Amino acid sequence: MTQSNTPQSAALALAQLLAEYPSLPSLHWSVSPSGWWCGSKYNDFDARAAMAEFVAVVGGTPFEMRQPAKEDEPGEETFSTILNARWRDVDLYLSMGCDAALVADVEAVAR
């Protein structure tokens, strides 16, 4: 059994997630020296739909927000979603965002 709160346990949990669920959306991954891992992705995709796929596997309740787009961002409004969860005894953090126009007009991810 792996000990939680080490970079090795975080890397192992991330490797297991990606091996067991290869159809999950591709994210940019990193493992923290303090023993947690994170994934992020921004731009041309529906961030709410991508987050829903991760929530179905790792659980948790994402936080969602919309805000006016900055000068260098596409569209008039941006959408962001963040998830802090625990999977295989390892903390994880997911952060995704996109132009709000790309978000499907459906209910928020399970609350």
PyRosetta script that sets phi, psi and omega in degrees:
from pyrosetta import init, pose_from_sequence

init()
pose = pose_from_sequence("MTQSNTPQSAALALAQLLAEYPSLPSLHWSVSPSGWWCGSKYNDFDARAAMAEFVAVVGGTPFEMRQPAKEDEPGEETFSTILNARWRDVDLYLSMGCDAALVADVEAVAR")
pose.set_psi(1, 138.5)
pose.set_omega(1, -179.9)
pose.set_phi(2, -84.1)
pose.set_psi(2, 150.3)
pose.set_omega(2, 176.4)
pose.set_phi(3, -87.7)
pose.set_psi(3, 133.1)
pose.set_omega(3, 179.7)
pose.set_phi(4, -76.1)
pose.set_psi(4, 168.0)
pose.set_omega(4, 178.4)
pose.set_phi(5, 70.1)
pose.set_psi(5, 32.0)
pose.set_omega(5, 171.4)
pose.set_phi(6, -129.0)
pose.set_psi(6, 153.3)
pose.set_omega(6, 176.7)
pose.set_phi(7, -59.8)
pose.set_psi(7, -33.1)
pose.set_omega(7, -179.8)
pose.set_phi(8, -65.5)
pose.set_psi(8, -43.9)
pose.set_omega(8, 179.4)
pose.set_phi(9, -67.8)
pose.set_psi(9, -36.1)
pose.set_omega(9, 176.8)
pose.set_phi(10, -65.2)
pose.set_psi(10, -44.7)
pose.set_omega(10, 179.4)
pose.set_phi(11, -64.1)
pose.set_psi(11, -40.0)
pose.set_omega(11, 178.4)
pose.set_phi(12, -64.1)
pose.set_psi(12, -45.0)
pose.set_omega(12, 179.5)
pose.set_phi(13, -62.5)
pose.set_psi(13, -42.2)
pose.set_omega(13, 178.0)
pose.set_phi(14, -63.7)
pose.set_psi(14, -43.8)
pose.set_omega(14, 178.3)
pose.set_phi(15, -61.8)
pose.set_psi(15, -40.4)
pose.set_omega(15, 178.3)
pose.set_phi(16, -64.5)
pose.set_psi(16, -43.3)
pose.set_omega(16, 178.9)
pose.set_phi(17, -58.9)
pose.set_psi(17, -48.4)
pose.set_omega(17, -177.5)
pose.set_phi(18, -67.9)
pose.set_psi(18, -34.0)
pose.set_omega(18, 178.8)
pose.set_phi(19, -73.9)
pose.set_psi(19, -40.3)
pose.set_omega(19, -176.6)
pose.set_phi(20, -79.5)
pose.set_psi(20, -24.5)
pose.set_omega(20, -178.0)
pose.set_phi(21, -132.1)
pose.set_psi(21, 66.4)
pose.set_omega(21, -175.2)
pose.set_phi(22, -66.2)
pose.set_psi(22, -14.6)
pose.set_omega(22, -179.5)
pose.set_phi(23, -86.6)
pose.set_psi(23, -2.9)
pose.set_omega(23, 176.9)
pose.set_phi(24, -61.1)
pose.set_psi(24, 150.1)
pose.set_omega(24, 179.5)
pose.set_phi(25, -58.1)
pose.set_psi(25, 146.1)
pose.set_omega(25, 177.6)
pose.set_phi(26, -73.8)
pose.set_psi(26, 132.1)
pose.set_omega(26, 177.3)
pose.set_phi(27, -127.2)
pose.set_psi(27, 170.4)
pose.set_omega(27, 171.6)
pose.set_phi(28, -89.9)
pose.set_psi(28, 119.3)
pose.set_omega(28, -172.5)
pose.set_phi(29, -106.2)
pose.set_psi(29, 147.5)
pose.set_omega(29, 170.2)
pose.set_phi(30, -149.0)
pose.set_psi(30, 153.1)
pose.set_omega(30, 179.0)
pose.set_phi(31, -117.8)
pose.set_psi(31, 130.4)
pose.set_omega(31, -177.9)
pose.set_phi(32, -83.9)
pose.set_psi(32, 143.8)
pose.set_omega(32, 174.4)
pose.set_phi(33, -60.3)
pose.set_psi(33, -21.2)
pose.set_omega(33, 179.8)
pose.set_phi(34, -88.1)
pose.set_psi(34, 3.3)
pose.set_omega(34, 170.2)
pose.set_phi(35, 98.2)
pose.set_psi(35, 31.2)
pose.set_omega(35, 172.0)
pose.set_phi(36, -135.2)
pose.set_psi(36, 166.5)
pose.set_omega(36, 179.3)
pose.set_phi(37, -131.3)
pose.set_psi(37, 155.6)
pose.set_omega(37, -178.5)
pose.set_phi(38, -138.4)
pose.set_psi(38, 156.0)
pose.set_omega(38, 176.3)
pose.set_phi(39, -136.2)
pose.set_psi(39, 144.6)
pose.set_omega(39, 178.9)
pose.set_phi(40, -146.5)
pose.set_psi(40, 156.2)
pose.set_omega(40, 176.1)
pose.set_phi(41, -162.3)
pose.set_psi(41, 138.4)
pose.set_omega(41, 179.1)
pose.set_phi(42, -139.4)
pose.set_psi(42, 149.1)
pose.set_omega(42, 171.1)
pose.set_phi(43, 118.8)
pose.set_psi(43, -126.2)
pose.set_omega(43, -163.4)
pose.set_phi(44, -87.3)
pose.set_psi(44, 71.8)
pose.set_omega(44, 176.3)
pose.set_phi(45, -164.3)
pose.set_psi(45, 165.6)
pose.set_omega(45, 177.3)
pose.set_phi(46, -85.3)
pose.set_psi(46, 100.6)
pose.set_omega(46, -176.4)
pose.set_phi(47, -63.3)
pose.set_psi(47, -33.7)
pose.set_omega(47, 179.6)
pose.set_phi(48, -65.7)
pose.set_psi(48, -44.3)
pose.set_omega(48, -179.9)
pose.set_phi(49, -64.8)
pose.set_psi(49, -41.2)
pose.set_omega(49, 178.5)
pose.set_phi(50, -63.3)
pose.set_psi(50, -44.0)
pose.set_omega(50, 179.3)
pose.set_phi(51, -63.0)
pose.set_psi(51, -38.1)
pose.set_omega(51, 179.6)
pose.set_phi(52, -59.7)
pose.set_psi(52, -36.6)
pose.set_omega(52, 178.4)
pose.set_phi(53, -64.6)
pose.set_psi(53, -41.0)
pose.set_omega(53, 178.4)
pose.set_phi(54, -69.4)
pose.set_psi(54, -42.0)
pose.set_omega(54, 179.7)
pose.set_phi(55, -60.6)
pose.set_psi(55, -36.3)
pose.set_omega(55, 178.5)
pose.set_phi(56, -62.0)
pose.set_psi(56, -26.1)
pose.set_omega(56, -178.7)
pose.set_phi(57, -97.2)
pose.set_psi(57, -50.3)
pose.set_omega(57, -172.3)
pose.set_phi(58, -96.8)
pose.set_psi(58, -12.3)
pose.set_omega(58, -179.2)
pose.set_phi(59, 79.9)
pose.set_psi(59, -170.1)
pose.set_omega(59, 179.2)
pose.set_phi(60, 95.0)
pose.set_psi(60, 175.4)
pose.set_omega(60, 179.5)
pose.set_phi(61, -126.6)
pose.set_psi(61, 115.6)
pose.set_omega(61, -179.3)
pose.set_phi(62, -76.4)
pose.set_psi(62, 154.5)
pose.set_omega(62, 173.0)
pose.set_phi(63, -99.6)
pose.set_psi(63, 130.7)
pose.set_omega(63, -179.3)
pose.set_phi(64, -119.1)
pose.set_psi(64, 147.5)
pose.set_omega(64, 176.1)
pose.set_phi(65, -152.4)
pose.set_psi(65, 153.1)
pose.set_omega(65, 174.7)
pose.set_phi(66, -123.4)
pose.set_psi(66, 145.0)
pose.set_omega(66, 178.0)
pose.set_phi(67, -152.8)
pose.set_psi(67, 157.5)
pose.set_omega(67, 178.6)
pose.set_phi(68, -59.0)
pose.set_psi(68, 141.0)
pose.set_omega(68, 179.2)
pose.set_phi(69, -68.6)
pose.set_psi(69, 146.6)
pose.set_omega(69, 174.9)
pose.set_phi(70, -80.6)
pose.set_psi(70, 169.6)
pose.set_omega(70, -177.1)
pose.set_phi(71, -51.2)
pose.set_psi(71, -41.9)
pose.set_omega(71, -175.3)
pose.set_phi(72, -90.3)
pose.set_psi(72, 5.9)
pose.set_omega(72, -179.4)
pose.set_phi(73, -102.1)
pose.set_psi(73, 148.8)
pose.set_omega(73, 179.2)
pose.set_phi(74, -72.2)
pose.set_psi(74, 158.9)
pose.set_omega(74, 174.1)
pose.set_phi(75, 72.0)
pose.set_psi(75, -174.3)
pose.set_omega(75, -178.4)
pose.set_phi(76, -98.4)
pose.set_psi(76, -21.8)
pose.set_omega(76, -175.0)
pose.set_phi(77, -143.6)
pose.set_psi(77, 145.1)
pose.set_omega(77, 176.0)
pose.set_phi(78, -109.8)
pose.set_psi(78, 155.5)
pose.set_omega(78, 177.5)
pose.set_phi(79, -121.6)
pose.set_psi(79, 133.6)
pose.set_omega(79, 177.1)
pose.set_phi(80, -131.8)
pose.set_psi(80, 147.5)
pose.set_omega(80, 176.4)
pose.set_phi(81, -141.2)
pose.set_psi(81, 137.6)
pose.set_omega(81, -175.3)
pose.set_phi(82, -131.6)
pose.set_psi(82, 140.7)
pose.set_omega(82, 178.1)
pose.set_phi(83, -133.1)
pose.set_psi(83, 126.5)
pose.set_omega(83, 167.8)
pose.set_phi(84, -109.8)
pose.set_psi(84, 123.9)
pose.set_omega(84, -178.0)
pose.set_phi(85, -148.0)
pose.set_psi(85, 180.0)
pose.set_omega(85, 178.1)
pose.set_phi(86, -132.5)
pose.set_psi(86, 126.7)
pose.set_omega(86, -179.9)
pose.set_phi(87, -135.7)
pose.set_psi(87, 128.7)
pose.set_omega(87, -177.3)
pose.set_phi(88, 54.3)
pose.set_psi(88, 41.3)
pose.set_omega(88, 178.5)
pose.set_phi(89, 63.8)
pose.set_psi(89, 23.4)
pose.set_omega(89, 178.6)
pose.set_phi(90, -128.3)
pose.set_psi(90, 133.1)
pose.set_omega(90, 177.8)
pose.set_phi(91, -72.6)
pose.set_psi(91, 143.1)
pose.set_omega(91, 176.8)
pose.set_phi(92, -136.4)
pose.set_psi(92, 157.1)
pose.set_omega(92, -179.3)
pose.set_phi(93, -137.7)
pose.set_psi(93, 122.9)
pose.set_omega(93, 177.4)
pose.set_phi(94, -118.5)
pose.set_psi(94, 138.5)
pose.set_omega(94, -179.5)
pose.set_phi(95, -138.0)
pose.set_psi(95, 125.6)
pose.set_omega(95, -179.2)
pose.set_phi(96, -139.8)
pose.set_psi(96, 151.5)
pose.set_omega(96, 178.3)
pose.set_phi(97, -158.1)
pose.set_psi(97, 158.4)
pose.set_omega(97, -178.8)
pose.set_phi(98, -162.2)
pose.set_psi(98, 174.8)
pose.set_omega(98, 170.5)
pose.set_phi(99, -62.4)
pose.set_psi(99, 129.7)
pose.set_omega(99, -176.3)
pose.set_phi(100, -59.0)
pose.set_psi(100, -25.0)
pose.set_omega(100, 178.8)
pose.set_phi(101, -66.3)
pose.set_psi(101, -19.3)
pose.set_omega(101, -179.9)
pose.set_phi(102, -84.0)
pose.set_psi(102, -11.8)
pose.set_omega(102, -177.1)
pose.set_phi(103, -79.5)
pose.set_psi(103, 126.8)
pose.set_omega(103, 178.4)
pose.set_phi(104, -58.5)
pose.set_psi(104, 144.4)
pose.set_omega(104, -178.0)
pose.set_phi(105, -82.3)
pose.set_psi(105, 69.3)
pose.set_omega(105, -179.4)
pose.set_phi(106, -131.3)
pose.set_psi(106, 172.6)
pose.set_omega(106, 178.2)
pose.set_phi(107, -59.6)
pose.set_psi(107, 157.0)
pose.set_omega(107, 175.4)
pose.set_phi(108, -60.8)
pose.set_psi(108, 157.7)
pose.set_omega(108, 176.8)
pose.set_phi(109, -56.2)
pose.set_psi(109, 146.3)
pose.set_omega(109, -175.5)
pose.set_phi(110, -35.3)
pose.set_psi(110, 131.6)
pose.set_omega(110, -180.0)
pose.set_phi(111, -113.8)
pose.dump_pdb("model.pdb")
